[in-house]
Amino acid sequence: MAACSALHTVFVAMPSSKGLRGNSETLDQQAWSGPVAAGAVLSLPEAAQARLPEEFVIFAPIVDVLPSIPFFFLLLAFLWQASVGF
């Protein structure tokens, strides 16, 4: 999140008296980027403690494992490359 909010400093405005088209909107976006990022960071603990609805509680063990599946695909890709010989 911090990298996304700091991304606006990467772009350099052209040195002209008028500025870039839509410059007033970017100032508004820059003013809002800090509070939005802070709100996202503050809401992370609430998202980590979210509960499943009662009818889906039986699937809680499966839901706990689901975020690790992409990591296993990454490991599988390295295993496959090792078996092929890079």
PyMOL commands that set and color helices and strands:
alter all, ss='L'
color gray80, all
select helices_A, chain A and resi 2-5+7-9+23-48+54-84
alter helices_A, ss='H'
color red, helices_A
deselect
rebuild
show_as cartoon
